[in-house]
Amino acid sequence: MSFASLSLHSDLLAVLESLGYQTPTPIQLKAIPEVLAGHDVLAGAQTGTGKTAAFALPLIHRDLTRLNQNSEKAIRVLVLTPTRELAQQVYKSFLKYSQDSELNIVVAYGGASINPQIEALNKGCDVLVATPGRLLELVIKELIDLSHIETLVLDEADRMLDMGFITDINRILKRLPDTHQTLFFSATFNDDVFALSKTILNAPKLIEVAERNATAEKIEQRFYEVDTQRKAAMLAYLIGSNNWQQVLIFTRTKQAVDELVKELAKDGIKAVAVHGDKSQGARDRGLEEFKNGKVRALVATDVAARGLDIKELQYVINFELPYNAEDYIHRIGRTGRAGQTGVAVSLVSHKEKYLFEEVKTLTGEEFLMQWFAGFEPDFMAQEEADRGKRKPSKKSLRARALGQNKGSKVRADKRRQR
């Protein structure tokens, strides 16, 4: 089946042909007709399967049709994303698909000067891609009008809820017209997403093109048990001995990112850090250097787990497993995109074995833990460390990693970082 069979605008079909898009992906085949029909949608698909195009193409089609009718200009499509990186990715996708049209696409996110974003909005905006915090800032300052919104897209809704954006989302919803289309798109669904969907979606069409919370089939997943203090050495050995030239590495904390970048430098591996404490300019430069091959490794927190799209990226390493198993799926989804193959390696310490079990439970896969020659775990040391120690709860471990104290203060701090 071709894109032409989906009844998309002729100008849009011409753009897709110039981009080399020939056959819609399963999520696009199922979602585009429902979006065009005006239905609310709750859609899930693995990362790298074309979710952005699944909602962007029908929304661009709708506005192209309106432009031909000389309709009044206004913000009619609002796309909310949890992170700046994902906002930029979605924005670039809309620009790519709407090239040579009169559509005005604007992106707005925190951590960067608001003035250029205001200037872009003042020139006219049909589609606004934004993070919740910056959007509310624009709304409170009465710099934008949301009264003409026809479609709201929550991209990676589960991540927004996990990051504490539910209050912001509810505040935004109150400013939208009573009647509008709402689209949920994500690679993972959890109970919070379904609970929210029941309150703001109207008779939604549920679209799933693979087993829920599944990982991409073409990603080879390896899990190695290794002592915490030997992880950095094993990481450097894996990269060096295999001559991996472009590796994305995930840790749980900003401090761990910075420390790991220094450790890799000692082994002659040039790396760059990306996390919430970095300015947007520094994050953009780091990502660009990584994409261009100027640095061999990019070390990041989960701020990069969604929104980083490098088609040729083959290797993702979990230096530490995430506290939320859903984040594992998004992390490794940075490789194996658009039908490509990829390798995801996880270094699992003795204390992280319960996180390994949670990944297995979520994905429904029976992964095997391996040992790597020369870096086998020291079981006697593990036994000694376990004696007399009370196992901390998952909640306390996550709070410690994120530097959280008071819940309300943390949510506010996290929103300001985005």
MARMI-97854 format. One line per 4 residues: number of its first residue (from 1); their letters; for each residue y, x, z of C-alpha. Coordinates in nm, 4 decimals. Layout:
N
NUM	A	Y:X:Z | ...
% end
This chain:
418
1	MSFA	0.0000:0.0000:0.0000 | 0.3492:0.1294:-0.0889 | 0.6902:0.0925:0.0759 | 0.7886:-0.1340:-0.2152
5	SLSL	0.5281:-0.3850:-0.0977 | 0.7246:-0.4228:0.2267 | 1.0200:-0.5798:0.0385 | 1.2675:-0.3120:0.1430
9	HSDL	1.6093:-0.2784:-0.0240 | 1.6003:-0.0969:-0.3601 | 1.8508:0.1659:-0.2412 | 1.6316:0.2374:0.0587
13	LAVL	1.3225:0.2671:-0.1596 | 1.5061:0.5190:-0.3790 | 1.5904:0.7304:-0.0725 | 1.2304:0.7207:0.0501
17	ESLG	1.1085:0.8312:-0.2909 | 1.3540:1.1231:-0.2933 | 1.2258:1.2253:0.0507 | 0.8687:1.2226:-0.0714
21	YQTP	0.7638:0.9225:0.1381 | 0.4808:0.7564:-0.0516 | 0.2591:0.5550:0.1807 | 0.3676:0.3800:0.5025
25	TPIQ	0.1899:0.4859:0.8203 | -0.0112:0.2223:1.0120 | 0.2705:0.1608:1.2638 | 0.5183:0.1201:0.9781
29	LKAI	0.2910:-0.1209:0.7912 | 0.2552:-0.3435:1.0952 | 0.6024:-0.3186:1.2477 | 0.8377:-0.3343:0.9479
33	PEVL	0.7434:-0.6922:0.8436 | 0.7784:-0.8165:1.2028 | 1.1202:-0.6534:1.2449 | 1.2372:-0.7890:0.9090
37	AGHD	1.1219:-1.1350:1.0174 | 1.3447:-1.1108:1.3237 | 1.0689:-1.1085:1.5837 | 1.0865:-0.9210:1.9124
41	VLAG	0.8366:-0.6350:1.9052 | 0.6415:-0.4364:2.1632 | 0.4947:-0.1478:1.9643 | 0.2909:0.1561:2.0614
45	AQTG	0.1602:0.4426:1.8506 | 0.0818:0.8084:1.8978 | 0.3643:1.0573:1.8666 | 0.4288:1.1914:1.5193
49	TGKT	0.3072:0.8739:1.3448 | 0.6440:0.7506:1.2193 | 0.7639:0.5221:1.4986 | 1.1324:0.5928:1.4312
53	AAFA	1.1039:0.4935:1.0660 | 0.9109:0.1834:1.1738 | 1.2260:0.0390:1.3297 | 1.4974:0.2318:1.1427
57	LPLI	1.3913:0.1302:0.7912 | 1.3969:-0.2494:0.8415 | 1.7244:-0.2305:1.0363 | 1.8880:-0.0236:0.7618
61	HRDL	1.7518:-0.2701:0.5053 | 1.9189:-0.5537:0.6932 | 2.2564:-0.3798:0.7018 | 2.2357:-0.2739:0.3365
65	TRLN	2.1899:-0.6383:0.2460 | 2.4860:-0.7328:0.4634 | 2.7070:-0.4620:0.3121 | 2.6479:-0.6098:-0.0314
69	QNSE	2.7832:-0.9354:0.1074 | 3.1016:-0.7663:0.2389 | 3.0308:-0.8756:0.5935 | 3.2630:-0.7847:0.8802
73	KAIR	3.2017:-0.4362:1.0210 | 3.0782:-0.4202:1.3816 | 2.8132:-0.2532:1.5979 | 2.5076:-0.4637:1.5221
77	VLVL	2.2258:-0.2244:1.6110 | 2.2013:-0.0441:1.9452 | 1.9280:0.2132:2.0007 | 1.8820:0.3389:2.3578
81	TPTR	1.6948:0.6643:2.4233 | 1.6209:0.8415:2.7526 | 1.7348:1.1913:2.6516 | 2.0002:1.3620:2.4419
85	ELAQ	1.7365:1.5351:2.2302 | 1.5710:1.2083:2.1363 | 1.9105:1.0489:2.0669 | 1.9902:1.3306:1.8251
89	QVYK	1.6529:1.2992:1.6538 | 1.6861:0.9229:1.6051 | 2.0461:0.9643:1.4855 | 1.9396:1.2212:1.2239
93	SFLK	1.6603:0.9910:1.1063 | 1.9045:0.7037:1.0544 | 2.1384:0.9383:0.8639 | 1.8518:1.0590:0.6453
97	YSQD	1.7263:0.7116:0.5584 | 2.0749:0.5655:0.4987 | 2.2107:0.8494:0.2818 | 2.4401:0.7471:-0.0049
101	SELN	2.5131:0.4156:0.1693 | 2.8258:0.2919:0.3454 | 2.6474:0.2596:0.6785 | 2.8225:0.4257:0.9721
105	IVVA	2.5824:0.5782:1.2253 | 2.7175:0.7174:1.5538 | 2.5398:0.9002:1.8366 | 2.6683:0.9118:2.1954
109	YGGA	2.5185:1.0999:2.4912 | 2.6226:1.2708:2.8126 | 2.6534:1.6420:2.8706 | 2.8924:1.6734:2.5768
113	SINP	3.2620:1.5925:2.5221 | 3.3201:1.2207:2.4869 | 3.6270:1.2612:2.2624 | 3.4449:1.3386:1.9345
117	QIEA	3.2147:1.0444:2.0041 | 3.5143:0.8134:2.0570 | 3.6710:0.9380:1.7342 | 3.3495:0.8637:1.5447
121	LNKG	3.3316:0.5143:1.6944 | 3.6930:0.4427:1.6025 | 3.6149:0.5169:1.2366 | 3.3637:0.2333:1.2381
125	CDVL	3.0067:0.1986:1.3590 | 2.7190:-0.0142:1.2328 | 2.4389:0.1569:1.4270 | 2.4927:0.3206:1.7649
129	VATP	2.2290:0.5545:1.9102 | 2.3015:0.6334:2.2752 | 2.1704:0.7332:2.6147 | 2.2251:0.4681:2.8851
133	GRLL	2.4715:0.6669:3.0989 | 2.7128:0.7539:2.8181 | 2.6895:0.4030:2.6748 | 2.7917:0.2499:3.0069
137	ELVI	3.0798:0.4951:3.0320 | 3.2058:0.3778:2.6927 | 3.1595:0.0135:2.7916 | 3.3342:0.0467:3.1288
141	KELI	3.6304:0.2184:2.9605 | 3.6348:-0.0708:2.7096 | 3.5974:0.1705:2.4196 | 3.3210:-0.0239:2.2470
145	DLSH	3.2348:-0.3904:2.1895 | 2.8722:-0.4948:2.2273 | 2.9310:-0.8645:2.1594 | 2.8039:-0.8412:1.7997
149	IETL	2.4755:-0.6661:1.8754 | 2.1941:-0.8254:1.6772 | 1.9137:-0.5807:1.7579 | 1.8486:-0.3706:2.0676
153	VLDE	1.5910:-0.0929:2.0394 | 1.4476:0.0710:2.3499 | 1.2924:0.3918:2.2215 | 1.0482:0.5486:2.4709
157	ADRM	1.1071:0.2660:2.7155 | 0.8523:0.3997:2.9638 | 1.0430:0.7273:2.9977 | 1.3692:0.5436:3.0637
161	LDMG	1.2069:0.3498:3.3452 | 1.0431:0.6645:3.4854 | 1.3826:0.8374:3.4863 | 1.5390:0.5560:3.6897
165	FITD	1.7401:0.3897:3.4135 | 1.6318:0.0327:3.4946 | 1.9630:-0.0444:3.6675 | 2.1599:0.0896:3.3724
169	INRI	1.9455:-0.1060:3.1284 | 2.0048:-0.4291:3.3199 | 2.3804:-0.3638:3.3237 | 2.3744:-0.3087:2.9492
173	LKRL	2.1683:-0.6221:2.8860 | 2.4307:-0.8344:3.0628 | 2.6877:-0.7207:2.8059 | 2.4800:-0.8145:2.5019
177	PDTH	2.4865:-1.1539:2.3277 | 2.2444:-1.4089:2.4702 | 2.0607:-1.4187:2.1397 | 1.9481:-1.0876:1.9947
181	QTLF	1.6339:-0.9151:1.8749 | 1.4721:-0.6619:2.1096 | 1.2318:-0.3890:2.0036 | 1.0230:-0.1689:2.2360
185	FSAT	0.8740:0.1460:2.0836 | 0.6743:0.4086:2.2716 | 0.3688:0.6308:2.2549 | 0.2563:0.5150:2.6001
189	FNDD	0.2603:0.1815:2.7794 | 0.2458:0.1472:3.1562 | 0.2736:-0.1447:3.3996 | 0.6510:-0.1011:3.4377
193	VFAL	0.7039:-0.1323:3.0628 | 0.4991:-0.4518:3.0453 | 0.6834:-0.5950:3.3457 | 1.0202:-0.5247:3.1832
197	SKTI	0.9049:-0.6575:2.8480 | 0.8195:-0.9931:3.0048 | 1.1756:-1.0308:3.1307 | 1.3715:-0.9355:2.8174
201	LNAP	1.1424:-0.9921:2.5177 | 1.1092:-1.3353:2.3597 | 0.7566:-1.4106:2.2361 | 0.7100:-1.0479:2.1248
205	KLIE	0.4664:-0.9305:1.8637 | 0.2372:-0.6730:2.0256 | 0.1571:-0.3910:1.7851 | -0.0865:-0.1124:1.8666
209	VAER	-0.2328:0.1068:1.5949 | -0.4577:0.3166:1.8186 | -0.6198:0.2967:2.1589 | -0.3478:0.2648:2.4196
213	NATA	-0.2216:0.5957:2.5637 | -0.4445:0.7924:2.3260 | -0.3693:1.1424:2.2071 | -0.3442:1.2387:1.8405
217	EKIE	-0.6849:1.3029:1.6831 | -0.5853:1.6273:1.5081 | -0.4746:1.8053:1.8260 | -0.7298:2.0434:1.9734
221	QRFY	-0.6958:2.0209:2.3521 | -0.8090:2.3046:2.5787 | -0.7966:2.3211:2.9579 | -0.8323:2.6529:3.1409
225	EVDT	-0.8646:2.6865:3.5164 | -0.6593:2.9842:3.6308 | -0.5019:3.0904:3.9596 | -0.1312:3.0141:3.9853
229	QRKA	-0.0273:3.3773:4.0268 | -0.2121:3.4759:3.7058 | -0.0770:3.2024:3.4820 | 0.2164:3.4038:3.3431
233	AMLA	-0.0079:3.6975:3.2544 | -0.2621:3.4715:3.0848 | 0.0144:3.2918:2.8952 | 0.1539:3.6190:2.7608
237	YLIG	-0.1983:3.7314:2.6667 | -0.2704:3.4095:2.4759 | 0.0525:3.4352:2.2778 | 0.0221:3.8081:2.2097
241	SNNW	-0.3504:3.8388:2.1354 | -0.3459:3.5375:1.9022 | -0.0152:3.6395:1.7418 | 0.1311:3.2925:1.7969
245	QQVL	0.4845:3.2986:1.6585 | 0.6145:2.9574:1.7616 | 0.5024:2.8204:2.0975 | 0.6467:2.5341:2.3026
249	IFTR	0.5782:2.5745:2.6751 | 0.6228:2.3084:2.9413 | 0.6795:2.3495:3.3146 | 0.7693:2.0905:3.5764
253	TKQA	1.0920:2.2353:3.7171 | 1.4104:2.3962:3.5909 | 1.3589:2.6927:3.8232 | 1.0111:2.7516:3.6824
257	VDEL	1.1529:2.7458:3.3291 | 1.4066:3.0181:3.4044 | 1.1535:3.2328:3.5904 | 0.8974:3.2044:3.3111
261	VKEL	1.1500:3.3063:3.0452 | 1.2147:3.6262:3.2450 | 0.8415:3.6941:3.2871 | 0.7766:3.6537:2.9149
265	AKDG	1.0617:3.8922:2.8368 | 0.8899:4.1590:3.0502 | 0.5884:4.1256:2.8187 | 0.8024:4.1594:2.5088
269	IKAV	0.7990:3.7896:2.4195 | 1.1454:3.6577:2.3414 | 1.1896:3.3076:2.4842 | 1.4677:3.0563:2.5398
273	AVHG	1.5049:2.7984:2.8187 | 1.5855:2.4277:2.7728 | 1.6360:2.1982:3.0739 | 1.8773:1.9517:3.2298
277	DKSQ	2.1054:2.2127:3.3880 | 2.1801:2.3652:3.0481 | 2.4902:2.2437:2.8647 | 2.4286:2.0429:2.5515
281	GARD	2.5619:2.3305:2.3441 | 2.3184:2.5734:2.5047 | 2.0287:2.3325:2.4537 | 2.1192:2.2823:2.0882
285	RGLE	2.1472:2.6572:2.0297 | 1.8148:2.7199:2.1999 | 1.6372:2.4564:1.9931 | 1.7929:2.5884:1.6728
289	EFKN	1.6899:2.9476:1.7508 | 1.3371:2.8270:1.8190 | 1.3177:2.6236:1.4976 | 1.4527:2.9158:1.2942
293	GKVR	1.2058:3.1619:1.4433 | 1.4691:3.3748:1.6188 | 1.2781:3.3313:1.9444 | 0.9024:3.3148:1.9771
297	ALVA	0.8737:3.0696:2.2646 | 1.0728:2.7753:2.3945 | 1.0186:2.6993:2.7634 | 1.1243:2.3506:2.8722
301	TDVA	1.0956:2.0765:3.1268 | 0.9982:1.7276:3.0149 | 1.3505:1.6843:2.8798 | 1.2005:1.8223:2.5555
305	ARGL	0.8760:1.6246:2.5666 | 1.0352:1.3480:2.3654 | 1.2809:1.4019:2.0874 | 1.1753:1.7474:1.9714
309	DIKE	1.0449:1.7215:1.6165 | 0.9301:2.0443:1.4492 | 0.6842:1.9605:1.1720 | 0.5249:2.3045:1.1592
313	LQYV	0.4871:2.3478:1.5367 | 0.1222:2.4298:1.6003 | 0.1058:2.5343:1.9655 | 0.2009:2.3561:2.2868
317	INFE	0.1146:2.5049:2.6247 | 0.1274:2.3199:2.9549 | 0.2063:2.6027:3.1963 | 0.1923:2.3285:3.4592
321	LPYN	0.0467:1.9810:3.4149 | 0.3039:1.7008:3.4571 | 0.2988:1.4727:3.7602 | 0.3007:1.1697:3.5286
325	AEDY	-0.0063:1.1680:3.3081 | 0.1873:0.9790:3.0378 | 0.4108:1.2848:2.9990 | 0.1050:1.4869:2.9005
329	IHRI	0.0657:1.2695:2.5915 | 0.4297:1.3115:2.4967 | 0.4238:1.6861:2.5601 | 0.1277:1.7615:2.3376
333	GRTG	0.2603:1.5147:2.0820 | 0.5188:1.7760:1.9848 | 0.2381:1.9306:1.7763 | -0.0013:1.7646:1.5336
337	RAGQ	0.2832:1.5602:1.3860 | 0.2753:1.3703:1.0566 | -0.0933:1.4399:1.0021 | -0.0721:1.8132:1.0777
341	TGVA	-0.3180:1.9916:1.3059 | -0.2184:2.1404:1.6389 | -0.3440:2.3114:1.9523 | -0.2538:2.2083:2.3074
345	VSLV	-0.3495:2.4456:2.5900 | -0.3184:2.3544:2.9576 | -0.3314:2.6117:3.2376 | -0.4646:2.4303:3.5434
349	SHKE	-0.4530:2.5747:3.8929 | -0.6857:2.4681:4.1725 | -0.4088:2.2495:4.3196 | -0.3564:2.0753:3.9873
353	KYLF	-0.7109:1.9540:3.9399 | -0.6204:1.6033:4.0538 | -0.3555:1.5942:3.7782 | -0.6247:1.6991:3.5308
357	EEVK	-0.8365:1.4051:3.6473 | -0.5419:1.1692:3.5978 | -0.4981:1.2899:3.2391 | -0.8664:1.2208:3.1758
361	TLTG	-0.8367:0.8747:3.3277 | -0.5276:0.7831:3.1252 | -0.6606:0.9078:2.7919 | -1.0175:0.7962:2.8506
365	EEFL	-1.1433:1.1350:2.7326 | -1.3966:1.3629:2.9048 | -1.2217:1.6979:2.8761 | -1.4098:2.0042:2.9956
369	MQWF	-1.2472:2.2679:3.2171 | -1.3010:2.6214:3.0855 | -1.2609:2.9743:3.2180 | -1.0920:3.2423:3.0110
373	AGFE	-1.2549:3.5868:3.0168 | -1.0508:3.8232:3.2304 | -0.8614:3.5417:3.4036 | -1.1401:3.3637:3.5906
377	PDFM	-1.0283:3.1842:3.9090 | -1.0838:3.3456:4.2493 | -1.2941:3.0844:4.4284 | -1.3021:3.2701:4.7609
381	AQEE	-0.9232:3.2724:4.7707 | -0.9216:2.9006:4.6887 | -1.1531:2.8226:4.9785 | -0.9387:3.0214:5.2188
385	ADRG	-0.6239:2.8483:5.0971 | -0.7858:2.5050:5.1380 | -0.8841:2.5615:5.5011 | -0.6627:2.3767:5.7419
389	KRKP	-0.4173:2.2622:5.4750 | -0.3280:1.9004:5.4355 | -0.3089:1.7980:5.0709 | 0.0456:1.6813:4.9894
393	SKKS	0.0843:1.3430:4.8244 | 0.1594:1.3144:4.4544 | 0.4922:1.1498:4.5428 | 0.6010:1.4359:4.7683
397	LRAR	0.4956:1.6985:4.5142 | 0.6941:1.5282:4.2401 | 0.9989:1.4861:4.4657 | 0.9827:1.8530:4.5649
401	ALGQ	0.9564:1.9641:4.2028 | 1.2548:1.7549:4.0994 | 1.4594:1.8538:4.4041 | 1.4781:1.4937:4.5175
405	NKGS	1.5978:1.3829:4.8585 | 1.7494:1.0382:4.8691 | 1.6207:0.8007:4.6017 | 1.9544:0.6503:4.5059
409	KVRA	2.1259:0.9886:4.4934 | 1.8510:1.1296:4.2747 | 1.8678:0.8476:4.0240 | 2.2428:0.8918:3.9961
413	DKRR	2.2070:1.2687:3.9539 | 1.9418:1.2306:3.6869 | 2.1552:0.9858:3.4928 | 2.4514:1.2217:3.5027
417	QR	2.2355:1.4992:3.3557 | 2.1501:1.2908:3.0514
% end
